[in-house]
């Protein structure tokens, strides 16, 4: 199974830069970039902070994709 996210899409729709988001969440811009490119899955703590930051349900931000084998 693979975790995907819509962080970049939602961030851009809300007019928020990676730098602004990183500062608000007290993480690096590089972390935001890695998460958006699906190279890094955020910790549970960071995922919950992102959900609160964007004020969206978890299902809108993160999706668990089933293997199609």
PyMOL Python script that loads the backbone (N, CA, C, O; Angstrom):
from pymol import cmd

cmd.read_pdbstr("""\
ATOM      1  N   UNK A   1       0.841  -1.185   0.000  1.00  0.00           N
ATOM      2  CA  UNK A   1       0.000   0.000   0.000  1.00  0.00           C
ATOM      3  C   UNK A   1       0.884   1.245   0.000  1.00  0.00           C
ATOM      4  O   UNK A   1       1.994   1.249   0.533  1.00  0.00           O
ATOM      5  N   UNK A   2       0.359   2.284  -0.608  1.00  0.00           N
ATOM      6  CA  UNK A   2       1.110   3.523  -0.753  1.00  0.00           C
ATOM      7  C   UNK A   2       0.274   4.697  -0.255  1.00  0.00           C
ATOM      8  O   UNK A   2      -0.913   4.803  -0.566  1.00  0.00           O
ATOM      9  N   UNK A   3       0.898   5.569   0.515  1.00  0.00           N
ATOM     10  CA  UNK A   3       0.226   6.775   0.992  1.00  0.00           C
ATOM     11  C   UNK A   3       0.496   7.891  -0.010  1.00  0.00           C
ATOM     12  O   UNK A   3       1.648   8.178  -0.334  1.00  0.00           O
ATOM     13  N   UNK A   4      -0.564   8.515  -0.493  1.00  0.00           N
ATOM     14  CA  UNK A   4      -0.424   9.680  -1.359  1.00  0.00           C
ATOM     15  C   UNK A   4      -1.058  10.870  -0.661  1.00  0.00           C
ATOM     16  O   UNK A   4      -1.830  10.716   0.285  1.00  0.00           O
ATOM     17  N   UNK A   5      -0.719  12.059  -1.143  1.00  0.00           N
ATOM     18  CA  UNK A   5      -1.289  13.252  -0.523  1.00  0.00           C
ATOM     19  C   UNK A   5      -1.605  14.306  -1.566  1.00  0.00           C
ATOM     20  O   UNK A   5      -1.115  14.255  -2.694  1.00  0.00           O
ATOM     21  N   UNK A   6      -2.426  15.256  -1.173  1.00  0.00           N
ATOM     22  CA  UNK A   6      -2.817  16.376  -2.034  1.00  0.00           C
ATOM     23  C   UNK A   6      -2.301  17.690  -1.454  1.00  0.00           C
ATOM     24  O   UNK A   6      -2.882  18.747  -1.699  1.00  0.00           O
ATOM     25  N   UNK A   7      -1.221  17.628  -0.691  1.00  0.00           N
ATOM     26  CA  UNK A   7      -0.710  18.806   0.002  1.00  0.00           C
ATOM     27  C   UNK A   7      -0.372  19.932  -0.975  1.00  0.00           C
ATOM     28  O   UNK A   7      -0.785  21.073  -0.770  1.00  0.00           O
ATOM     29  N   UNK A   8       0.368  19.624  -2.024  1.00  0.00           N
ATOM     30  CA  UNK A   8       0.759  20.666  -2.980  1.00  0.00           C
ATOM     31  C   UNK A   8      -0.464  21.314  -3.615  1.00  0.00           C
ATOM     32  O   UNK A   8      -0.549  22.538  -3.712  1.00  0.00           O
ATOM     33  N   UNK A   9      -1.396  20.496  -4.040  1.00  0.00           N
ATOM     34  CA  UNK A   9      -2.613  20.999  -4.688  1.00  0.00           C
ATOM     35  C   UNK A   9      -3.397  21.930  -3.753  1.00  0.00           C
ATOM     36  O   UNK A   9      -3.834  23.005  -4.164  1.00  0.00           O
ATOM     37  N   UNK A  10      -3.567  21.516  -2.518  1.00  0.00           N
ATOM     38  CA  UNK A  10      -4.322  22.323  -1.552  1.00  0.00           C
ATOM     39  C   UNK A  10      -3.551  23.578  -1.177  1.00  0.00           C
ATOM     40  O   UNK A  10      -4.131  24.657  -1.061  1.00  0.00           O
ATOM     41  N   UNK A  11      -2.243  23.437  -0.988  1.00  0.00           N
ATOM     42  CA  UNK A  11      -1.400  24.585  -0.625  1.00  0.00           C
ATOM     43  C   UNK A  11      -1.470  25.661  -1.707  1.00  0.00           C
ATOM     44  O   UNK A  11      -1.647  26.841  -1.405  1.00  0.00           O
ATOM     45  N   UNK A  12      -1.332  25.253  -2.961  1.00  0.00           N
ATOM     46  CA  UNK A  12      -1.369  26.208  -4.076  1.00  0.00           C
ATOM     47  C   UNK A  12      -2.752  26.854  -4.197  1.00  0.00           C
ATOM     48  O   UNK A  12      -2.862  28.057  -4.432  1.00  0.00           O
ATOM     49  N   UNK A  13      -3.807  26.046  -4.037  1.00  0.00           N
ATOM     50  CA  UNK A  13      -5.171  26.579  -4.122  1.00  0.00           C
ATOM     51  C   UNK A  13      -5.426  27.642  -3.067  1.00  0.00           C
ATOM     52  O   UNK A  13      -6.196  28.575  -3.290  1.00  0.00           O
ATOM     53  N   UNK A  14      -4.776  27.500  -1.913  1.00  0.00           N
ATOM     54  CA  UNK A  14      -4.944  28.473  -0.831  1.00  0.00           C
ATOM     55  C   UNK A  14      -3.933  29.621  -0.925  1.00  0.00           C
ATOM     56  O   UNK A  14      -3.933  30.517  -0.082  1.00  0.00           O
ATOM     57  N   UNK A  15      -3.077  29.594  -1.945  1.00  0.00           N
ATOM     58  CA  UNK A  15      -2.113  30.677  -2.155  1.00  0.00           C
ATOM     59  C   UNK A  15      -1.004  30.721  -1.110  1.00  0.00           C
ATOM     60  O   UNK A  15      -0.528  31.797  -0.747  1.00  0.00           O
ATOM     61  N   UNK A  16      -0.598  29.562  -0.633  1.00  0.00           N
ATOM     62  CA  UNK A  16       0.422  29.482   0.412  1.00  0.00           C
ATOM     63  C   UNK A  16       1.722  28.961  -0.206  1.00  0.00           C
ATOM     64  O   UNK A  16       1.708  27.975  -0.942  1.00  0.00           O
ATOM     65  N   UNK A  17       2.834  29.618   0.091  1.00  0.00           N
ATOM     66  CA  UNK A  17       4.124  29.144  -0.410  1.00  0.00           C
ATOM     67  C   UNK A  17       4.669  28.047   0.502  1.00  0.00           C
ATOM     68  O   UNK A  17       4.225  27.893   1.640  1.00  0.00           O
ATOM     69  N   UNK A  18       5.629  27.295  -0.010  1.00  0.00           N
ATOM     70  CA  UNK A  18       6.279  26.275   0.815  1.00  0.00           C
ATOM     71  C   UNK A  18       6.952  26.913   2.020  1.00  0.00           C
ATOM     72  O   UNK A  18       6.920  26.357   3.118  1.00  0.00           O
ATOM     73  N   UNK A  19       7.558  28.072   1.822  1.00  0.00           N
ATOM     74  CA  UNK A  19       8.240  28.767   2.917  1.00  0.00           C
ATOM     75  C   UNK A  19       7.249  29.167   4.003  1.00  0.00           C
ATOM     76  O   UNK A  19       7.509  28.960   5.188  1.00  0.00           O
ATOM     77  N   UNK A  20       6.115  29.739   3.604  1.00  0.00           N
ATOM     78  CA  UNK A  20       5.091  30.140   4.582  1.00  0.00           C
ATOM     79  C   UNK A  20       4.585  28.936   5.380  1.00  0.00           C
ATOM     80  O   UNK A  20       4.434  29.002   6.600  1.00  0.00           O
ATOM     81  N   UNK A  21       4.330  27.856   4.678  1.00  0.00           N
ATOM     82  CA  UNK A  21       3.828  26.661   5.334  1.00  0.00           C
ATOM     83  C   UNK A  21       4.874  26.086   6.286  1.00  0.00           C
ATOM     84  O   UNK A  21       4.552  25.709   7.413  1.00  0.00           O
ATOM     85  N   UNK A  22       6.109  26.022   5.839  1.00  0.00           N
ATOM     86  CA  UNK A  22       7.195  25.494   6.670  1.00  0.00           C
ATOM     87  C   UNK A  22       7.356  26.315   7.944  1.00  0.00           C
ATOM     88  O   UNK A  22       7.525  25.761   9.030  1.00  0.00           O
ATOM     89  N   UNK A  23       7.305  27.637   7.806  1.00  0.00           N
ATOM     90  CA  UNK A  23       7.442  28.505   8.984  1.00  0.00           C
ATOM     91  C   UNK A  23       6.284  28.294   9.959  1.00  0.00           C
ATOM     92  O   UNK A  23       6.492  28.241  11.171  1.00  0.00           O
ATOM     93  N   UNK A  24       5.075  28.176   9.434  1.00  0.00           N
ATOM     94  CA  UNK A  24       3.900  27.989  10.288  1.00  0.00           C
ATOM     95  C   UNK A  24       3.950  26.653  11.032  1.00  0.00           C
ATOM     96  O   UNK A  24       3.504  26.555  12.175  1.00  0.00           O
ATOM     97  N   UNK A  25       4.497  25.623  10.375  1.00  0.00           N
ATOM     98  CA  UNK A  25       4.554  24.292  10.974  1.00  0.00           C
ATOM     99  C   UNK A  25       5.883  24.029  11.693  1.00  0.00           C
ATOM    100  O   UNK A  25       6.075  22.967  12.287  1.00  0.00           O
ATOM    101  N   UNK A  26       6.782  24.990  11.634  1.00  0.00           N
ATOM    102  CA  UNK A  26       8.101  24.896  12.270  1.00  0.00           C
ATOM    103  C   UNK A  26       8.897  23.699  11.767  1.00  0.00           C
ATOM    104  O   UNK A  26       9.463  22.924  12.539  1.00  0.00           O
ATOM    105  N   UNK A  27       8.917  23.578  10.436  1.00  0.00           N
ATOM    106  CA  UNK A  27       9.726  22.557   9.774  1.00  0.00           C
ATOM    107  C   UNK A  27      10.454  23.232   8.619  1.00  0.00           C
ATOM    108  O   UNK A  27      10.262  24.424   8.381  1.00  0.00           O
ATOM    109  N   UNK A  28      11.283  22.489   7.901  1.00  0.00           N
ATOM    110  CA  UNK A  28      12.011  23.092   6.790  1.00  0.00           C
ATOM    111  C   UNK A  28      11.195  23.047   5.499  1.00  0.00           C
ATOM    112  O   UNK A  28      10.298  22.218   5.347  1.00  0.00           O
ATOM    113  N   UNK A  29      11.515  23.939   4.584  1.00  0.00           N
ATOM    114  CA  UNK A  29      10.885  23.936   3.268  1.00  0.00           C
ATOM    115  C   UNK A  29      11.212  22.637   2.545  1.00  0.00           C
ATOM    116  O   UNK A  29      10.393  22.123   1.783  1.00  0.00           O
ATOM    117  N   UNK A  30      12.410  22.105   2.784  1.00  0.00           N
ATOM    118  CA  UNK A  30      12.817  20.854   2.147  1.00  0.00           C
ATOM    119  C   UNK A  30      11.914  19.695   2.569  1.00  0.00           C
ATOM    120  O   UNK A  30      11.640  18.794   1.776  1.00  0.00           O
ATOM    121  N   UNK A  31      11.456  19.722   3.813  1.00  0.00           N
ATOM    122  CA  UNK A  31      10.536  18.686   4.282  1.00  0.00           C
ATOM    123  C   UNK A  31       9.213  18.777   3.533  1.00  0.00           C
ATOM    124  O   UNK A  31       8.664  17.764   3.100  1.00  0.00           O
ATOM    125  N   UNK A  32       8.709  19.993   3.385  1.00  0.00           N
ATOM    126  CA  UNK A  32       7.460  20.200   2.626  1.00  0.00           C
ATOM    127  C   UNK A  32       7.644  19.667   1.201  1.00  0.00           C
ATOM    128  O   UNK A  32       6.783  18.953   0.688  1.00  0.00           O
ATOM    129  N   UNK A  33       8.746  20.011   0.578  1.00  0.00           N
ATOM    130  CA  UNK A  33       9.031  19.583  -0.787  1.00  0.00           C
ATOM    131  C   UNK A  33       9.069  18.058  -0.888  1.00  0.00           C
ATOM    132  O   UNK A  33       8.485  17.485  -1.807  1.00  0.00           O
ATOM    133  N   UNK A  34       9.747  17.403   0.044  1.00  0.00           N
ATOM    134  CA  UNK A  34       9.847  15.939   0.025  1.00  0.00           C
ATOM    135  C   UNK A  34       8.486  15.278   0.208  1.00  0.00           C
ATOM    136  O   UNK A  34       8.188  14.280  -0.448  1.00  0.00           O
ATOM    137  N   UNK A  35       7.666  15.823   1.087  1.00  0.00           N
ATOM    138  CA  UNK A  35       6.328  15.272   1.314  1.00  0.00           C
ATOM    139  C   UNK A  35       5.475  15.456   0.059  1.00  0.00           C
ATOM    140  O   UNK A  35       4.783  14.530  -0.365  1.00  0.00           O
ATOM    141  N   UNK A  36       5.522  16.645  -0.531  1.00  0.00           N
ATOM    142  CA  UNK A  36       4.726  16.915  -1.735  1.00  0.00           C
ATOM    143  C   UNK A  36       5.127  16.015  -2.896  1.00  0.00           C
ATOM    144  O   UNK A  36       4.281  15.655  -3.714  1.00  0.00           O
ATOM    145  N   UNK A  37       6.393  15.650  -2.983  1.00  0.00           N
ATOM    146  CA  UNK A  37       6.876  14.793  -4.075  1.00  0.00           C
ATOM    147  C   UNK A  37       6.779  13.309  -3.739  1.00  0.00           C
ATOM    148  O   UNK A  37       7.276  12.468  -4.488  1.00  0.00           O
ATOM    149  N   UNK A  38       6.141  12.983  -2.615  1.00  0.00           N
ATOM    150  CA  UNK A  38       5.928  11.610  -2.172  1.00  0.00           C
ATOM    151  C   UNK A  38       7.243  10.874  -1.924  1.00  0.00           C
ATOM    152  O   UNK A  38       7.312   9.653  -2.066  1.00  0.00           O
ATOM    153  N   UNK A  39       8.283  11.618  -1.553  1.00  0.00           N
ATOM    154  CA  UNK A  39       9.570  11.013  -1.214  1.00  0.00           C
ATOM    155  C   UNK A  39       9.692  10.768   0.284  1.00  0.00           C
ATOM    156  O   UNK A  39      10.609  10.079   0.732  1.00  0.00           O
ATOM    157  N   UNK A  40       8.766  11.334   1.058  1.00  0.00           N
ATOM    158  CA  UNK A  40       8.808  11.226   2.511  1.00  0.00           C
ATOM    159  C   UNK A  40       7.388  11.260   3.041  1.00  0.00           C
ATOM    160  O   UNK A  40       6.613  12.150   2.693  1.00  0.00           O
ATOM    161  N   UNK A  41       7.043  10.293   3.883  1.00  0.00           N
ATOM    162  CA  UNK A  41       5.745  10.313   4.554  1.00  0.00           C
ATOM    163  C   UNK A  41       5.914  11.023   5.891  1.00  0.00           C
ATOM    164  O   UNK A  41       6.788  10.662   6.680  1.00  0.00           O
ATOM    165  N   UNK A  42       5.092  12.020   6.147  1.00  0.00           N
ATOM    166  CA  UNK A  42       5.233  12.753   7.405  1.00  0.00           C
ATOM    167  C   UNK A  42       4.916  11.877   8.611  1.00  0.00           C
ATOM    168  O   UNK A  42       4.163  10.908   8.513  1.00  0.00           O
ATOM    169  N   UNK A  43       5.497  12.233   9.736  1.00  0.00           N
ATOM    170  CA  UNK A  43       5.159  11.550  10.990  1.00  0.00           C
ATOM    171  C   UNK A  43       3.683  11.799  11.284  1.00  0.00           C
ATOM    172  O   UNK A  43       3.061  12.682  10.694  1.00  0.00           O
ATOM    173  N   UNK A  44       3.142  11.023  12.188  1.00  0.00           N
ATOM    174  CA  UNK A  44       1.745  11.222  12.581  1.00  0.00           C
ATOM    175  C   UNK A  44       1.547  12.630  13.128  1.00  0.00           C
ATOM    176  O   UNK A  44       0.550  13.283  12.820  1.00  0.00           O
ATOM    177  N   UNK A  45       2.491  13.098  13.936  1.00  0.00           N
ATOM    178  CA  UNK A  45       2.398  14.449  14.498  1.00  0.00           C
ATOM    179  C   UNK A  45       2.353  15.502  13.401  1.00  0.00           C
ATOM    180  O   UNK A  45       1.517  16.405  13.441  1.00  0.00           O
ATOM    181  N   UNK A  46       3.245  15.394  12.421  1.00  0.00           N
ATOM    182  CA  UNK A  46       3.271  16.373  11.339  1.00  0.00           C
ATOM    183  C   UNK A  46       2.014  16.266  10.476  1.00  0.00           C
ATOM    184  O   UNK A  46       1.465  17.284  10.055  1.00  0.00           O
ATOM    185  N   UNK A  47       1.561  15.057  10.214  1.00  0.00           N
ATOM    186  CA  UNK A  47       0.340  14.878   9.422  1.00  0.00           C
ATOM    187  C   UNK A  47      -0.844  15.550  10.106  1.00  0.00           C
ATOM    188  O   UNK A  47      -1.647  16.213   9.450  1.00  0.00           O
ATOM    189  N   UNK A  48      -0.956  15.380  11.429  1.00  0.00           N
ATOM    190  CA  UNK A  48      -2.045  16.016  12.171  1.00  0.00           C
ATOM    191  C   UNK A  48      -1.919  17.537  12.157  1.00  0.00           C
ATOM    192  O   UNK A  48      -2.924  18.243  12.080  1.00  0.00           O
ATOM    193  N   UNK A  49      -0.689  18.044  12.231  1.00  0.00           N
ATOM    194  CA  UNK A  49      -0.478  19.492  12.152  1.00  0.00           C
ATOM    195  C   UNK A  49      -0.913  20.024  10.781  1.00  0.00           C
ATOM    196  O   UNK A  49      -1.511  21.096  10.689  1.00  0.00           O
ATOM    197  N   UNK A  50      -0.611  19.274   9.723  1.00  0.00           N
ATOM    198  CA  UNK A  50      -0.986  19.691   8.369  1.00  0.00           C
ATOM    199  C   UNK A  50      -2.500  19.722   8.211  1.00  0.00           C
ATOM    200  O   UNK A  50      -3.046  20.648   7.612  1.00  0.00           O
ATOM    201  N   UNK A  51      -3.177  18.714   8.744  1.00  0.00           N
ATOM    202  CA  UNK A  51      -4.637  18.664   8.685  1.00  0.00           C
ATOM    203  C   UNK A  51      -5.228  19.880   9.395  1.00  0.00           C
ATOM    204  O   UNK A  51      -6.148  20.521   8.886  1.00  0.00           O
ATOM    205  N   UNK A  52      -4.701  20.187  10.555  1.00  0.00           N
ATOM    206  CA  UNK A  52      -5.173  21.355  11.313  1.00  0.00           C
ATOM    207  C   UNK A  52      -4.840  22.651  10.576  1.00  0.00           C
ATOM    208  O   UNK A  52      -5.664  23.565  10.523  1.00  0.00           O
ATOM    209  N   UNK A  53      -3.642  22.733  10.012  1.00  0.00           N
ATOM    210  CA  UNK A  53      -3.191  23.932   9.288  1.00  0.00           C
ATOM    211  C   UNK A  53      -4.125  24.246   8.115  1.00  0.00           C
ATOM    212  O   UNK A  53      -4.531  25.392   7.923  1.00  0.00           O
ATOM    213  N   UNK A  54      -4.457  23.218   7.338  1.00  0.00           N
ATOM    214  CA  UNK A  54      -5.326  23.412   6.180  1.00  0.00           C
ATOM    215  C   UNK A  54      -6.806  23.379   6.539  1.00  0.00           C
ATOM    216  O   UNK A  54      -7.647  23.779   5.734  1.00  0.00           O
ATOM    217  N   UNK A  55      -7.132  22.907   7.737  1.00  0.00           N
ATOM    218  CA  UNK A  55      -8.513  22.799   8.190  1.00  0.00           C
ATOM    219  C   UNK A  55      -9.346  21.957   7.222  1.00  0.00           C
ATOM    220  O   UNK A  55     -10.400  22.376   6.744  1.00  0.00           O
ATOM    221  N   UNK A  56      -8.828  20.744   6.950  1.00  0.00           N
ATOM    222  CA  UNK A  56      -9.524  19.812   6.061  1.00  0.00           C
ATOM    223  C   UNK A  56      -9.575  18.443   6.733  1.00  0.00           C
ATOM    224  O   UNK A  56      -8.765  18.160   7.617  1.00  0.00           O
ATOM    225  N   UNK A  57     -10.509  17.596   6.329  1.00  0.00           N
ATOM    226  CA  UNK A  57     -10.543  16.229   6.858  1.00  0.00           C
ATOM    227  C   UNK A  57      -9.325  15.441   6.377  1.00  0.00           C
ATOM    228  O   UNK A  57      -8.772  15.734   5.317  1.00  0.00           O
ATOM    229  N   UNK A  58      -8.917  14.465   7.138  1.00  0.00           N
ATOM    230  CA  UNK A  58      -7.739  13.673   6.797  1.00  0.00           C
ATOM    231  C   UNK A  58      -7.864  13.045   5.407  1.00  0.00           C
ATOM    232  O   UNK A  58      -6.877  12.958   4.677  1.00  0.00           O
ATOM    233  N   UNK A  59      -9.071  12.607   5.037  1.00  0.00           N
ATOM    234  CA  UNK A  59      -9.282  11.964   3.745  1.00  0.00           C
ATOM    235  C   UNK A  59      -9.046  12.914   2.571  1.00  0.00           C
ATOM    236  O   UNK A  59      -8.754  12.472   1.460  1.00  0.00           O
ATOM    237  N   UNK A  60      -9.171  14.214   2.817  1.00  0.00           N
ATOM    238  CA  UNK A  60      -8.929  15.187   1.753  1.00  0.00           C
ATOM    239  C   UNK A  60      -7.439  15.397   1.520  1.00  0.00           C
ATOM    240  O   UNK A  60      -7.017  15.753   0.420  1.00  0.00           O
ATOM    241  N   UNK A  61      -6.653  15.178   2.552  1.00  0.00           N
ATOM    242  CA  UNK A  61      -5.219  15.429   2.469  1.00  0.00           C
ATOM    243  C   UNK A  61      -4.423  14.165   2.157  1.00  0.00           C
ATOM    244  O   UNK A  61      -3.484  14.211   1.363  1.00  0.00           O
ATOM    245  N   UNK A  62      -4.781  13.046   2.763  1.00  0.00           N
ATOM    246  CA  UNK A  62      -4.036  11.799   2.597  1.00  0.00           C
ATOM    247  C   UNK A  62      -4.940  10.672   2.125  1.00  0.00           C
ATOM    248  O   UNK A  62      -6.107  10.588   2.509  1.00  0.00           O
ATOM    249  N   UNK A  63      -4.372   9.793   1.270  1.00  0.00           N
ATOM    250  CA  UNK A  63      -5.092   8.645   0.754  1.00  0.00           C
ATOM    251  C   UNK A  63      -4.186   7.423   0.832  1.00  0.00           C
ATOM    252  O   UNK A  63      -2.993   7.507   0.541  1.00  0.00           O
ATOM    253  N   UNK A  64      -4.747   6.307   1.220  1.00  0.00           N
ATOM    254  CA  UNK A  64      -4.021   5.043   1.230  1.00  0.00           C
ATOM    255  C   UNK A  64      -4.453   4.263   0.002  1.00  0.00           C
ATOM    256  O   UNK A  64      -5.604   3.840  -0.104  1.00  0.00           O
ATOM    257  N   UNK A  65      -3.523   4.076  -0.922  1.00  0.00           N
ATOM    258  CA  UNK A  65      -3.851   3.375  -2.162  1.00  0.00           C
ATOM    259  C   UNK A  65      -3.520   1.895  -2.028  1.00  0.00           C
ATOM    260  O   UNK A  65      -2.436   1.524  -1.576  1.00  0.00           O
ATOM    261  N   UNK A  66      -4.459   1.067  -2.422  1.00  0.00           N
ATOM    262  CA  UNK A  66      -4.280  -0.380  -2.377  1.00  0.00           C
ATOM    263  C   UNK A  66      -3.409  -0.833  -3.547  1.00  0.00           C
ATOM    264  O   UNK A  66      -3.460  -0.254  -4.631  1.00  0.00           O
ATOM    265  N   UNK A  67      -2.617  -1.865  -3.317  1.00  0.00           N
ATOM    266  CA  UNK A  67      -1.861  -2.471  -4.415  1.00  0.00           C
ATOM    267  C   UNK A  67      -2.847  -3.148  -5.366  1.00  0.00           C
ATOM    268  O   UNK A  67      -3.834  -3.740  -4.930  1.00  0.00           O
ATOM    269  N   UNK A  68      -2.575  -3.056  -6.643  1.00  0.00           N
ATOM    270  CA  UNK A  68      -3.487  -3.645  -7.629  1.00  0.00           C
ATOM    271  C   UNK A  68      -2.915  -4.941  -8.184  1.00  0.00           C
ATOM    272  O   UNK A  68      -2.970  -5.177  -9.391  1.00  0.00           O
ATOM    273  N   UNK A  69      -2.367  -5.783  -7.312  1.00  0.00           N
ATOM    274  CA  UNK A  69      -1.771  -7.048  -7.754  1.00  0.00           C
ATOM    275  C   UNK A  69      -2.710  -8.185  -7.481  1.00  0.00           C
ATOM    276  O   UNK A  69      -2.390  -9.335  -7.782  1.00  0.00           O
TER     277      UNK A  69
END
""", "prot")
cmd.dss("prot")
cmd.show_as("cartoon", "prot")
cmd.util.cbc("prot")
cmd.orient("prot")
